[in-house]
Structures are given as C-alpha cells and as structure tokens.
Amino acid sequence: MLRVEVSEDGQPALPAIDVDDAVFVIGSDPAARVRLPATAARPDHVRIDHATYRTADGSGAIADGHTFAIGNYRVRVAPAPPGAVPTPPQRTESLARELMRKLLGTDGAPTLEVERGPAIGARRALAPPESTLVIGRGDDATWVILDGDLSKRHAEIRRGWDGVRVVDLESKNGTKVDGVATRDAELRDGALLELGTVVLRYRDPAERHLAADPPPRPADSVAVSPRARSSLVFYVALAIMVLAVAGIVWVVSS
C-alpha cells in the first residue's frame, strides 16, 4: 500500500490518502485517485504502481518515497506505515474540493442559506474541517433559528476531510435531504435540507467548479514533432516563393 500526501507551496500537507490500487493516477481527471486542479495538472499527469512511476519524460523507482512537483503542489508518494487501511474515495473527492477552495479564496467555502421559514435569506459559511454547526431554536445551538417546528438542537452539520454531512439529533419533526427522511446523509452542491418546516439550500462552489469542464490548456494540446514542424516551415516558405515569382511574372508581362 502507498501513502500519498499533497501540499501546496508553503502550506502544511493535507490529510494523507492510503491507496492499495495496483495502478492509480494523479491528475485532474475526475476519475483520478488523487485529483488536482486542472490549472496545475494534466488529466493523467502521473501514473503510479507499487514499484515504479511513469511520466511523459520517463520513469523511476518509488523506493522509500518520491516527491512530484506538479504546478505549485508537492505530491509525496511513499510506502504506507504498517496497519494502514485504504482511504475511502470520499476523501479523494473532498481533498480535491479543498484544493479548489484555496484557488477560489473567500468565495470557495460551502454555505447554507434559508429558503423557507424565519430569517429567510440568512446565510452561513461552514468553518474549515474538522468543524460542526448545530442548527436549532435553543440557546446552545450554533445557528439559532426561532421556529416552533425546530427542536432546540435539531441537526448537526459536520464538515470533515471526507466531506460534509448532516446528522439528525433525534429531532421531533425530523430531517430530510432532497425530500428523503434521513438520520445521517452526505450533502452535495444544491441539496435541499428540510428541518421540520425550515428549508435550507446547501451550496458548494468548489464542487461546482470541479464538475465543470476545464478550459483547454496548452499542456493538453497535440504535440508537433520537430520533423513535422520542419516540413511545415518548408512548405510555407515554398508557397511564399511561388507567390513572389508569380508577382514578378505579372509585373514583367503587364
């Protein structure tokens, strides 16, 4: 099993990802086991197995560890410590969103906004992982919404390194996500959260940006070989010469 740690220049590493896949990819492709923003990485930037890695310019041994410089990120790949267990895919998705948040700045935090009930339009940004937000009508709730259908501590929003979840705190009128009653559910961008008759919308700008098709990047363009480039230059020069000769002939004959 291999351990992968991603850090941005000058920043501490994000929580590690332990991978037992025979072969996995580090890149910007949505299917990559370790996903980086498209502004820094190609879709299939580095392909790794448990003995070697392969890049566009060669390959080499992982041995006791190897650090890849990919844009302004440092990706450290090394053998996982004894007793490590594979990290769930949710961690990969969540860490990709956290990297995107850094690019988005203050606009990248996930938020909840009241769409129905008291304080309609009120909005809260979730604190960084690991953090919790308790919603209810009691004084000990983190976000107090004065509605008789809410319990004093109705539900808890948990933002961790594996994503954002809502947990019902044994409320009187229950919790629903997108119309389905739940005790514990993951929140994705656009989810509708119902706490009794209070309705909140969950928004995650980072998830929305990652879902969008990335713009074409020079690194992804088709490479032109030196031989093909030389041939192109030759034919362009030949065309210019033919046009010049034709111009001289036209001037002489006129």
MIKE-442439 format. One record per residue (C-alpha): residue number from 1; residue in one letter; x, y, z. Coordinates in Angstrom, 3 decimals, padded with zeros to 6 digits. Last residue first. Layout:
N
vexke, lomar, xx, yy, zz
NUM, a, X, Y, Z
...
***
This chain:
254
vexke, lomar, xx, yy, zz
254, s, 001.923, 043.915, -067.799
253, s, 004.162, 040.935, -068.587
252, v, 007.014, 041.974, -066.307
251, v, 004.714, 042.824, -063.349
250, w, 002.741, 039.554, -063.650
249, v, 005.945, 037.485, -063.867
248, i, 007.338, 039.207, -060.761
247, g, 004.131, 038.535, -058.807
246, a, 004.088, 034.864, -059.818
245, v, 007.688, 034.533, -058.629
244, a, 006.753, 036.049, -055.245
243, l, 003.699, 033.789, -054.884
242, v, 005.819, 030.721, -055.621
241, m, 008.446, 031.822, -053.061
240, i, 005.799, 032.374, -050.357
239, a, 004.363, 028.912, -051.004
238, l, 007.825, 027.339, -050.775
237, a, 008.491, 029.098, -047.440
236, v, 005.188, 027.763, -046.049
235, y, 006.013, 024.293, -047.355
234, f, 009.463, 024.296, -045.715
233, v, 008.158, 025.619, -042.362
232, l, 005.529, 022.848, -042.239
231, s, 008.114, 020.201, -043.029
230, s, 010.356, 021.462, -040.230
229, r, 007.425, 021.323, -037.740
228, a, 006.606, 017.775, -038.813
227, r, 010.210, 016.721, -038.228
226, p, 010.350, 018.516, -034.856
225, s, 007.204, 016.636, -033.732
224, v, 004.011, 018.559, -033.041
223, a, 002.323, 017.871, -029.690
222, v, -001.473, 017.960, -029.520
221, s, -002.692, 020.375, -026.858
220, d, -003.159, 019.215, -023.246
219, a, -000.204, 021.171, -021.840
218, p, -001.508, 024.315, -023.566
217, r, -004.716, 024.052, -021.520
216, p, -008.273, 023.765, -022.809
215, p, -010.834, 025.059, -020.305
214, p, -011.945, 022.636, -017.554
213, d, -015.407, 021.059, -017.977
212, a, -017.494, 021.946, -014.943
211, a, -017.857, 019.393, -012.128
210, l, -014.746, 020.713, -010.371
209, h, -016.147, 024.247, -010.390
208, r, -019.478, 023.129, -008.894
207, e, -017.747, 021.109, -006.183
206, a, -015.671, 024.160, -005.262
205, p, -018.730, 026.434, -005.193
204, d, -020.530, 024.203, -002.631
203, r, -024.094, 025.298, -001.915
202, y, -026.560, 023.752, 000.546
201, r, -030.106, 025.146, 000.451
200, l, -032.125, 025.428, 003.643
199, v, -035.796, 024.709, 004.336
198, v, -037.463, 025.195, 007.737
197, t, -040.719, 023.232, 008.019
196, g, -039.210, 020.441, 010.135
195, l, -035.542, 020.663, 009.223
194, e, -035.558, 020.303, 005.429
193, l, -032.221, 020.391, 003.553
192, l, -032.263, 020.867, -000.199
191, a, -029.002, 019.758, -001.862
190, g, -027.554, 022.121, -004.494
189, d, -023.926, 021.018, -004.036
188, r, -023.726, 017.701, -002.225
187, l, -024.564, 016.879, 001.389
186, e, -023.862, 013.411, 002.779
185, a, -026.560, 011.861, 004.939
184, d, -027.219, 010.813, 008.533
183, r, -030.597, 010.348, 010.193
182, t, -032.581, 010.731, 006.992
181, a, -036.027, 011.431, 005.578
180, v, -035.915, 011.861, 001.791
179, g, -037.227, 015.066, 000.203
178, d, -033.891, 016.289, -001.133
177, v, -032.348, 015.762, 002.317
176, k, -034.909, 015.424, 005.121
175, t, -034.646, 015.900, 008.883
174, g, -037.166, 015.003, 011.576
173, n, -040.034, 016.731, 013.361
172, k, -039.095, 015.972, 016.989
171, s, -035.335, 015.903, 016.474
170, e, -033.190, 012.922, 017.380
169, l, -030.042, 014.947, 016.579
168, d, -030.279, 014.468, 012.798
167, v, -026.821, 014.322, 011.234
166, v, -025.970, 016.352, 008.115
165, r, -022.737, 015.527, 006.313
164, v, -019.965, 017.470, 004.556
163, g, -016.970, 015.714, 003.001
162, d, -014.276, 013.147, 003.901
161, w, -011.926, 015.720, 005.446
160, g, -014.720, 016.806, 007.742
159, r, -017.583, 019.289, 007.748
158, r, -020.308, 018.112, 010.103
157, i, -023.698, 019.832, 010.009
156, e, -025.669, 018.963, 013.143
155, a, -029.444, 018.781, 013.364
154, h, -032.312, 019.809, 015.639
153, r, -030.801, 021.035, 018.876
152, k, -033.657, 023.007, 020.445
151, s, -036.018, 021.156, 018.104
150, l, -037.358, 023.068, 015.127
149, d, -041.081, 023.225, 014.361
148, g, -041.535, 026.267, 016.645
147, d, -039.125, 028.360, 014.589
146, l, -036.566, 030.746, 016.022
145, i, -033.424, 029.851, 014.077
144, v, -030.295, 029.702, 016.261
143, w, -027.096, 028.700, 014.474
142, t, -024.578, 027.258, 016.950
141, a, -027.347, 025.759, 019.061
140, d, -026.980, 026.109, 022.856
139, d, -029.615, 028.841, 023.048
138, g, -032.271, 026.565, 021.588
137, r, -034.056, 027.010, 018.236
136, g, -031.873, 024.572, 016.283
135, i, -028.908, 024.190, 013.929
134, v, -025.610, 022.817, 015.249
133, l, -022.556, 023.582, 013.078
132, t, -019.540, 021.284, 013.290
131, s, -015.884, 021.558, 012.271
130, e, -012.909, 019.441, 011.148
129, p, -012.529, 020.870, 008.579
128, p, -012.899, 024.586, 007.687
127, a, -015.895, 026.597, 009.015
126, l, -019.173, 026.444, 007.107
125, a, -020.497, 029.691, 005.617
124, r, -023.894, 030.748, 006.939
123, r, -026.718, 032.545, 005.128
122, a, -029.965, 034.211, 006.145
121, g, -032.246, 034.678, 003.124
120, i, -035.371, 033.704, 005.058
119, a, -034.882, 034.522, 008.731
118, p, -037.971, 032.506, 009.728
117, g, -039.051, 029.766, 007.300
116, r, -038.210, 028.938, 003.708
115, e, -035.072, 029.400, 001.620
114, v, -032.546, 029.703, 004.472
113, e, -028.988, 029.568, 003.092
112, l, -026.227, 027.066, 003.883
111, t, -022.676, 027.571, 002.642
110, p, -019.581, 025.742, 001.368
109, a, -016.440, 027.942, 001.309
108, g, -014.925, 028.880, -002.069
107, d, -015.810, 032.566, -002.303
106, t, -013.179, 033.568, 000.288
105, g, -010.394, 032.187, -001.923
104, l, -011.398, 030.374, -005.132
103, l, -007.937, 028.836, -005.612
102, k, -007.800, 027.688, -001.992
101, r, -011.300, 026.277, -002.364
100, m, -010.111, 024.157, -005.313
99, l, -007.605, 022.385, -003.072
98, e, -010.377, 021.704, -000.527
97, r, -012.639, 020.333, -003.285
96, a, -009.937, 017.918, -004.435
95, l, -009.470, 016.886, -000.784
94, s, -013.182, 016.077, -000.537
93, e, -013.271, 013.990, -003.698
92, t, -010.217, 011.941, -002.664
91, r, -011.556, 011.517, 000.879
90, q, -014.902, 010.278, -000.481
89, p, -012.994, 007.512, -002.320
88, p, -012.358, 005.786, 001.045
87, t, -008.740, 005.638, 002.309
86, p, -007.283, 002.129, 002.222
85, v, -006.157, 000.836, 005.640
84, a, -002.780, 001.469, 007.290
83, g, -001.581, -001.197, 009.744
82, p, 002.090, -000.843, 008.882
81, p, 003.003, 002.608, 007.502
80, a, 002.192, 003.417, 003.852
79, p, 005.057, 003.194, 001.352
78, a, 005.848, 006.612, -000.155
77, v, 004.337, 009.124, -002.573
76, r, 004.749, 012.850, -001.844
75, v, 002.838, 015.266, -004.068
74, r, 004.104, 018.845, -003.970
73, y, 001.780, 021.424, -005.468
72, n, 002.552, 024.768, -007.149
71, g, 002.471, 023.187, -010.611
70, i, 003.131, 019.486, -010.116
69, a, 006.410, 018.843, -008.264
68, f, 006.473, 015.106, -007.556
67, t, 008.033, 013.840, -004.324
66, h, 009.365, 010.266, -004.116
65, g, 009.491, 007.813, -001.265
64, d, 011.393, 004.890, 000.225
63, a, 011.687, 003.154, -003.177
62, i, 009.337, 004.892, -005.663
61, a, 011.528, 003.801, -008.593
60, g, 011.838, 005.699, -011.850
59, s, 010.071, 006.531, -015.098
58, g, 010.485, 008.739, -018.145
57, d, 009.531, 012.056, -019.716
56, a, 005.750, 011.689, -020.037
55, t, 005.525, 010.221, -016.569
54, r, 005.679, 006.683, -015.202
53, y, 006.023, 005.584, -011.584
52, t, 007.501, 002.380, -010.286
51, a, 007.045, -000.355, -007.671
50, h, 003.544, -000.108, -006.218
49, d, 002.069, 001.391, -009.366
48, i, 001.837, 005.041, -010.316
47, r, 000.615, 007.033, -013.309
46, v, 001.398, 010.739, -013.190
45, h, -000.376, 013.586, -015.015
44, d, -003.431, 011.810, -016.444
43, p, -005.857, 014.765, -016.648
42, r, -002.952, 017.245, -016.847
41, a, -002.160, 019.127, -013.668
40, a, -001.894, 022.673, -012.311
39, t, -004.858, 024.694, -013.622
38, a, -006.815, 021.433, -013.869
37, p, -006.972, 021.309, -010.060
36, l, -005.530, 018.119, -008.503
35, r, -007.179, 014.714, -008.030
34, v, -005.595, 011.726, -006.326
33, r, -007.399, 008.549, -007.427
32, a, -008.053, 010.201, -010.807
31, a, -011.587, 009.561, -012.137
30, p, -012.473, 013.262, -012.328
29, d, -009.303, 013.811, -014.415
28, s, -007.069, 016.494, -012.909
27, g, -004.086, 014.259, -012.181
26, i, -002.560, 011.546, -010.010
25, v, -003.443, 008.133, -011.399
24, f, -003.565, 004.650, -009.901
23, v, -002.129, 001.188, -010.540
22, a, -002.322, -001.861, -008.262
21, d, -004.822, 000.019, -006.091
20, d, -003.898, -000.143, -002.373
19, v, -004.031, 003.598, -001.736
18, d, -003.617, 005.478, 001.540
17, i, -004.535, 009.177, 001.192
16, a, -002.882, 011.534, 003.675
15, p, -004.533, 014.531, 005.307
14, l, -003.464, 017.785, 003.618
13, a, 000.183, 018.789, 003.828
12, p, 001.161, 022.031, 005.514
11, q, 001.431, 025.149, 003.319
10, g, 004.454, 026.985, 001.833
9, d, 003.924, 025.549, -001.635
8, e, 000.735, 023.496, -001.593
7, s, 000.772, 020.051, -000.054
6, v, -000.466, 016.633, -001.145
5, e, 000.371, 013.428, 000.725
4, v, 000.071, 009.987, -000.878
3, r, 000.605, 006.763, 001.085
2, l, 001.191, 003.509, -000.810
1, m, 000.000, 000.000, 000.000
***
